[in-house]
Amino acid sequence: MLKTLLSYALGGVGLAMLLIALTQVVSANLDYANARYTLINLLRSQPNRAELMMKTAPMTFFEPLHAVMKTLAMVRSNDPALIAKTSPPTYDGTVAGVAGKWMAIMIKAKLALLAVGGGLALGLSKDSFPILLTIVSAAAGLAFLWIYLKKAEVEKSMLRARAEILPEVERAFIENRYVLPPAPQA
């Protein structure tokens, strides 16, 4: 009886941890192709609206692009050499931060998968077959796979955005299409 309770408790804790990780991943659900098209059009016509759009999807390629726009707005220059020296390091540094957030989610998902697997293993060690834990374990495995694939997709989109969208951001500042906020008063 104690093994049964412990196995279901372990499975429940693992499932709860996995649901927490899933909610974070669902918020980062963004299709690169459509977002790229929309973002490039906005950068060419209304860069300030593009910046507002970039705030809407954290933990995606929007986050490093938004950091670049904020940094370039603080630089307050349209010098191509200065922009070329400022934007790539800002982008790369923010990409590392986003990758760290995804790694934290993956660690939570791995721990959750281990807890569910441990609950299943404990449930299998007794005489009866734990059908509910088997179903929960299968669902947890599929959820972990989905999280892993989303992480890989986000990493690929951040790499593509550096090559395809970052030059458009730089061009918006070089050509003075981005309307800078008022300078802070001294």
C-alpha positions as CSV (number, residue, x, y, z in Angstrom):
1,M,0.0,0.0,0.0
2,L,2.8,2.4,0.9
3,K,4.6,1.6,-2.4
4,T,1.4,2.4,-4.3
5,L,0.9,5.7,-2.6
6,L,4.6,6.7,-3.1
7,S,4.5,5.7,-6.7
8,Y,1.4,7.8,-7.4
9,A,2.8,10.7,-5.4
10,L,6.0,10.6,-7.4
11,G,4.1,10.5,-10.6
12,G,1.9,13.4,-9.5
13,V,4.8,15.6,-8.5
14,G,6.6,14.8,-11.8
15,L,3.4,15.6,-13.8
16,A,3.0,18.9,-11.9
17,M,6.6,19.9,-12.6
18,L,6.2,19.0,-16.2
19,L,3.0,21.1,-16.5
20,I,4.9,24.1,-15.1
21,A,7.6,23.7,-17.7
22,L,5.0,23.3,-20.4
23,T,3.2,26.5,-19.5
24,Q,6.5,28.4,-20.0
25,V,7.1,26.7,-23.3
26,V,3.6,27.4,-24.6
27,S,4.2,31.1,-24.0
28,A,7.2,31.0,-26.3
29,N,5.3,29.5,-29.3
30,L,6.2,31.5,-32.3
31,D,6.3,30.6,-36.0
32,Y,9.6,31.9,-37.4
33,A,8.6,32.3,-41.1
34,N,5.4,34.3,-40.4
35,A,7.0,36.4,-37.7
36,R,10.1,37.1,-39.8
37,Y,7.9,38.4,-42.7
38,T,5.8,40.6,-40.4
39,L,8.9,41.9,-38.5
40,I,10.9,42.8,-41.6
41,N,7.9,44.6,-43.1
42,L,7.4,46.6,-39.9
43,L,11.2,47.3,-39.6
44,R,11.0,48.8,-43.2
45,S,7.9,50.8,-42.6
46,Q,7.4,51.4,-38.8
47,P,10.4,50.3,-36.7
48,N,8.8,51.6,-33.5
49,R,5.9,49.3,-33.9
50,A,8.3,46.4,-34.7
51,E,9.9,47.1,-31.3
52,L,6.6,46.9,-29.6
53,M,5.9,43.6,-31.4
54,M,9.2,42.2,-30.2
55,K,8.2,42.7,-26.5
56,T,5.3,40.2,-27.0
57,A,7.2,36.9,-27.2
58,P,10.0,36.4,-24.6
59,M,12.2,33.4,-24.9
60,T,12.2,33.6,-28.7
61,F,14.3,35.3,-31.3
62,F,12.3,38.5,-30.5
63,E,14.0,38.9,-27.2
64,P,17.6,39.4,-28.6
65,L,16.3,41.6,-31.3
66,H,14.4,43.8,-28.8
67,A,17.6,44.0,-26.7
68,V,19.5,45.2,-29.8
69,M,16.9,47.9,-30.5
70,K,16.9,49.1,-26.9
71,T,20.7,49.3,-27.0
72,L,20.9,51.1,-30.3
73,A,18.3,53.6,-29.0
74,M,20.5,54.3,-26.0
75,V,23.5,54.8,-28.3
76,R,21.5,57.5,-30.1
77,S,23.7,57.4,-33.3
78,N,23.2,56.4,-36.9
79,D,26.9,55.8,-37.6
80,P,27.1,52.5,-39.4
81,A,30.5,51.6,-37.8
82,L,29.2,52.2,-34.3
83,I,26.0,50.3,-35.0
84,A,28.0,47.4,-36.5
85,K,30.1,47.2,-33.4
86,T,27.2,47.5,-30.9
87,S,24.5,45.2,-32.3
88,P,26.1,41.8,-32.8
89,P,27.6,41.6,-29.2
90,T,24.3,42.7,-27.8
91,Y,22.4,40.1,-29.8
92,D,24.8,37.3,-29.0
93,G,24.8,38.1,-25.3
94,T,21.0,38.1,-25.2
95,V,20.9,34.8,-27.1
96,A,23.1,33.3,-24.4
97,G,20.5,34.5,-21.8
98,V,17.6,33.1,-23.7
99,A,19.5,29.8,-24.1
100,G,20.0,29.8,-20.4
101,K,16.3,30.2,-19.8
102,W,15.6,27.2,-22.1
103,M,18.3,25.2,-20.3
104,A,16.5,25.9,-17.0
105,I,13.2,24.7,-18.5
106,M,14.9,21.5,-19.8
107,I,16.4,20.8,-16.4
108,K,12.9,21.1,-14.8
109,A,11.5,18.9,-17.6
110,K,14.2,16.2,-17.0
111,L,13.6,16.2,-13.3
112,A,9.9,15.9,-13.9
113,L,10.5,13.0,-16.3
114,L,12.7,11.3,-13.8
115,A,10.1,11.7,-11.1
116,V,7.4,10.2,-13.3
117,G,9.7,7.4,-14.4
118,G,10.6,6.7,-10.8
119,G,6.9,6.5,-9.9
120,L,6.4,4.1,-12.8
121,A,9.3,2.0,-11.8
122,L,8.1,1.9,-8.2
123,G,4.6,1.0,-9.3
124,L,6.0,-1.8,-11.5
125,S,7.8,-3.3,-8.6
126,K,4.6,-4.4,-6.9
127,D,2.2,-7.1,-8.0
128,S,-0.4,-5.2,-10.0
129,F,0.3,-3.2,-13.2
130,P,-0.1,0.6,-12.7
131,I,-2.2,1.6,-15.8
132,L,-2.6,5.2,-14.7
133,L,1.1,5.7,-14.1
134,T,1.9,4.1,-17.5
135,I,-0.4,6.6,-19.2
136,V,1.1,9.5,-17.2
137,S,4.6,8.3,-18.1
138,A,3.8,8.1,-21.8
139,A,2.2,11.6,-21.7
140,A,5.3,12.9,-19.8
141,G,7.6,11.4,-22.4
142,L,5.7,13.1,-25.2
143,A,5.6,16.4,-23.4
144,F,9.4,16.2,-22.8
145,L,9.9,15.5,-26.5
146,W,7.8,18.5,-27.4
147,I,9.7,20.7,-25.1
148,Y,13.0,19.5,-26.5
149,L,11.9,20.1,-30.1
150,K,10.6,23.6,-29.2
151,K,14.0,24.4,-27.7
152,A,15.8,23.2,-30.8
153,E,13.4,25.3,-33.0
154,V,14.0,28.4,-30.9
155,E,17.8,28.0,-31.1
156,K,17.6,27.5,-34.9
157,S,15.3,30.6,-35.3
158,M,17.7,32.7,-33.2
159,L,20.6,31.7,-35.5
160,R,18.5,32.5,-38.6
161,A,17.3,35.8,-37.1
162,R,20.9,37.0,-36.6
163,A,21.6,36.5,-40.3
164,E,18.2,37.6,-41.7
165,I,16.6,40.2,-39.4
166,L,19.5,41.8,-37.5
167,P,20.7,43.6,-40.6
168,E,17.2,45.1,-41.0
169,V,17.3,46.3,-37.5
170,E,20.6,48.0,-38.1
171,R,19.4,49.5,-41.3
172,A,16.4,51.0,-39.6
173,F,18.7,52.9,-37.2
174,I,21.2,53.8,-39.9
175,E,18.5,55.3,-42.2
176,N,16.9,57.1,-39.2
177,R,13.5,55.3,-39.7
178,Y,13.4,54.5,-36.0
179,V,12.1,57.5,-34.0
180,L,14.3,57.9,-30.9
181,P,12.6,58.6,-27.6
182,P,13.4,62.0,-26.1
183,A,16.8,62.4,-24.6
184,P,17.0,62.2,-20.8
185,Q,17.3,65.6,-19.2
186,A,20.6,66.3,-17.4
